[in-house]
Amino acid sequence: MRIGEALWSGLKAWVAPPDRHALLREAKARAAALLPPGETVVDGHTVEPGERVPQPPKPYRVDAFGLRPRATDRLLNGAERVDLALDRINPFNAAMDAWDRRGEDRSAQWHGGWESAAGRLAAALRPRTEEKYLSVMLLTGGGLHVMRVRLTSDGKKVSDAAEPAYAVARQDITWLRDRKDVRHGTHEIGFADGSWVTVFLPLGGWGSLVEAFSHRLRHTDPRP
């Protein structure tokens, strides 16, 4: 292969977007390896906090992975933040965002203190870190787990680190409410202590995970 062809091939690989479904499969496998002995995965999917779930106060935020970011990671994350800022001030993008959110329910997206089951889940989904990572939600026979899986600096591959972030017994999950009226993939999870929180399941393929919850509600159903 000529030098020019090699450089072009490398450039295409660098700018190509990640295969998000392949990344999810690899992250799920890495997350499942962290489960306690005897726990069997029913289903799983990557999970994010609901868009308007607040950031937890400092005492409730954890330092993910316990590692200081490398200088190259800071540069990449800084460039990403600049791109995001420029994207947000673009008037065309702002208009499109407003159109996408027309009719959106802007009410509270969680209930319960930070020490409640919902509060702990919300905090687990917003750790203090500059690393790129995926939060993977795994439903097992015994409970609901969230594992944090670190990605490489370019966000295209699963890295060498993963850690448990959250766990709750399955009997303490009392309901799951579909909020497709807000955004496709948005759901509310309710717990036995009366707390609830909104989460977002990105990409497709989360239907089987949702169906594995025993008490499912439509968006037209009231919260229990």
PELIN-V124956 format. One record per residue. N is the residue number from 0. RES is the residue in three letters. SS is DSSP state (H for helix, E for strand, C for the rest). PHI is phi in whole degrees, 0 to 359 (NA if undefined). OMEGA is omega in whole degrees, 0 to 359 (none if undefined). Layout:
N;RES;SS;PHI;OMEGA / N;RES;SS;PHI;OMEGA
This chain:
0;MET;C;NA;179 / 1;ARG;C;289;181 / 2;ILE;H;299;180 / 3;GLY;H;298;179 / 4;GLU;H;294;179 / 5;ALA;H;296;179 / 6;LEU;H;295;179 / 7;TRP;H;295;178 / 8;SER;H;298;179 / 9;GLY;H;294;179 / 10;LEU;H;295;179 / 11;LYS;H;297;179 / 12;ALA;H;295;183 / 13;TRP;H;287;184 / 14;VAL;H;271;181 / 15;ALA;C;293;178 / 16;PRO;C;292;180 / 17;PRO;C;290;172 / 18;ASP;C;281;189 / 19;ARG;H;294;179 / 20;HIS;H;289;176 / 21;ALA;H;294;178 / 22;LEU;H;297;179 / 23;LEU;H;296;180 / 24;ARG;H;300;181 / 25;GLU;H;293;179 / 26;ALA;H;294;178 / 27;LYS;H;297;178 / 28;ALA;H;296;179 / 29;ARG;H;295;180 / 30;ALA;H;293;181 / 31;ALA;H;298;180 / 32;ALA;C;293;181 / 33;LEU;C;268;182 / 34;LEU;C;295;176 / 35;PRO;C;299;179 / 36;PRO;C;304;178 / 37;GLY;C;92;178 / 38;GLU;C;279;180 / 39;THR;C;244;182 / 40;VAL;E;286;172 / 41;VAL;E;277;175 / 42;ASP;E;191;181 / 43;GLY;E;199;179 / 44;HIS;E;196;174 / 45;THR;E;290;186 / 46;VAL;C;222;177 / 47;GLU;E;227;176 / 48;PRO;E;292;174 / 49;GLY;C;303;189 / 50;GLU;C;303;183 / 51;ARG;C;251;171 / 52;VAL;C;288;186 / 53;PRO;C;291;174 / 54;GLN;C;286;182 / 55;PRO;C;292;174 / 56;PRO;C;298;184 / 57;LYS;H;309;182 / 58;PRO;H;299;184 / 59;TYR;H;255;177 / 60;ARG;C;267;180 / 61;VAL;C;251;175 / 62;ASP;E;272;184 / 63;ALA;H;295;175 / 64;PHE;H;68;177 / 65;GLY;H;61;183 / 66;LEU;C;238;173 / 67;ARG;C;278;180 / 68;PRO;C;295;177 / 69;ARG;C;285;181 / 70;ALA;H;301;180 / 71;THR;H;295;178 / 72;ASP;H;294;179 / 73;ARG;H;298;179 / 74;LEU;H;296;180 / 75;LEU;H;296;180 / 76;ASN;H;292;177 / 77;GLY;H;295;178 / 78;ALA;H;297;180 / 79;GLU;H;295;179 / 80;ARG;H;294;177 / 81;VAL;H;297;179 / 82;ASP;H;300;180 / 83;LEU;H;295;179 / 84;ALA;H;297;179 / 85;LEU;H;296;179 / 86;ASP;H;296;184 / 87;ARG;H;288;181 / 88;ILE;H;272;176 / 89;ASN;C;292;185 / 90;PRO;H;298;179 / 91;PHE;H;295;179 / 92;ASN;H;296;179 / 93;ALA;H;298;179 / 94;ALA;H;295;179 / 95;MET;H;294;178 / 96;ASP;H;298;179 / 97;ALA;H;296;178 / 98;TRP;H;295;180 / 99;ASP;H;297;185 / 100;ARG;C;262;180 / 101;ARG;C;300;179 / 102;GLY;C;75;183 / 103;GLU;C;290;175 / 104;ASP;C;287;183 / 105;ARG;C;260;179 / 106;SER;C;286;182 / 107;ALA;C;303;181 / 108;GLN;C;247;173 / 109;TRP;E;198;178 / 110;HIS;E;209;181 / 111;GLY;C;118;180 / 112;GLY;C;286;182 / 113;TRP;C;291;178 / 114;GLU;C;266;176 / 115;SER;C;284;179 / 116;ALA;H;299;179 / 117;ALA;H;290;180 / 118;GLY;H;296;178 / 119;ARG;H;294;177 / 120;LEU;H;293;179 / 121;ALA;H;300;179 / 122;ALA;H;293;180 / 123;ALA;H;296;182 / 124;LEU;C;274;178 / 125;ARG;C;230;180 / 126;PRO;C;285;176 / 127;ARG;E;267;181 / 128;THR;C;194;171 / 129;GLU;C;250;178 / 130;GLU;C;284;170 / 131;LYS;C;275;184 / 132;TYR;E;202;171 / 133;LEU;E;239;169 / 134;SER;E;265;182 / 135;VAL;E;248;178 / 136;MET;E;266;181 / 137;LEU;E;242;173 / 138;LEU;E;262;180 / 139;THR;E;243;177 / 140;GLY;C;297;184 / 141;GLY;C;255;184 / 142;GLY;E;185;176 / 143;LEU;E;245;182 / 144;HIS;E;237;170 / 145;VAL;E;237;177 / 146;MET;E;246;179 / 147;ARG;E;257;183 / 148;VAL;E;244;182 / 149;ARG;E;282;177 / 150;LEU;E;251;174 / 151;THR;C;291;185 / 152;SER;C;302;180 / 153;ASP;C;274;178 / 154;GLY;C;74;186 / 155;LYS;C;261;183 / 156;LYS;C;220;173 / 157;VAL;E;286;181 / 158;SER;E;270;188 / 159;ASP;E;262;185 / 160;ALA;E;235;175 / 161;ALA;E;207;183 / 162;GLU;E;207;173 / 163;PRO;E;293;181 / 164;ALA;E;239;186 / 165;TYR;E;196;174 / 166;ALA;E;204;176 / 167;VAL;E;213;180 / 168;ALA;E;296;184 / 169;ARG;H;296;180 / 170;GLN;H;291;178 / 171;ASP;H;271;174 / 172;ILE;E;265;188 / 173;THR;E;260;179 / 174;TRP;E;197;175 / 175;LEU;E;226;184 / 176;ARG;E;245;178 / 177;ASP;E;287;177 / 178;ARG;C;243;178 / 179;LYS;C;294;175 / 180;ASP;C;290;177 / 181;VAL;C;270;180 / 182;ARG;C;194;179 / 183;HIS;C;301;182 / 184;GLY;C;100;180 / 185;THR;E;273;180 / 186;HIS;E;218;172 / 187;GLU;E;251;178 / 188;ILE;E;248;179 / 189;GLY;E;254;185 / 190;PHE;E;236;185 / 191;ALA;C;296;180 / 192;ASP;C;278;178 / 193;GLY;C;91;180 / 194;SER;C;274;175 / 195;TRP;E;206;181 / 196;VAL;E;211;179 / 197;THR;E;269;175 / 198;VAL;E;232;179 / 199;PHE;E;235;178 / 200;LEU;C;254;182 / 201;PRO;C;285;182 / 202;LEU;C;63;175 / 203;GLY;C;258;175 / 204;GLY;C;88;180 / 205;TRP;C;266;184 / 206;GLY;H;302;182 / 207;SER;H;292;176 / 208;LEU;H;294;180 / 209;VAL;H;299;181 / 210;GLU;H;294;180 / 211;ALA;C;282;176 / 212;PHE;C;283;189 / 213;SER;C;284;184 / 214;HIS;C;244;184 / 215;ARG;E;256;180 / 216;LEU;E;241;171 / 217;ARG;C;278;180 / 218;HIS;C;293;178 / 219;THR;C;277;178 / 220;ASP;C;279;176 / 221;PRO;C;287;174 / 222;ARG;C;292;178 / 223;PRO;C;300;none
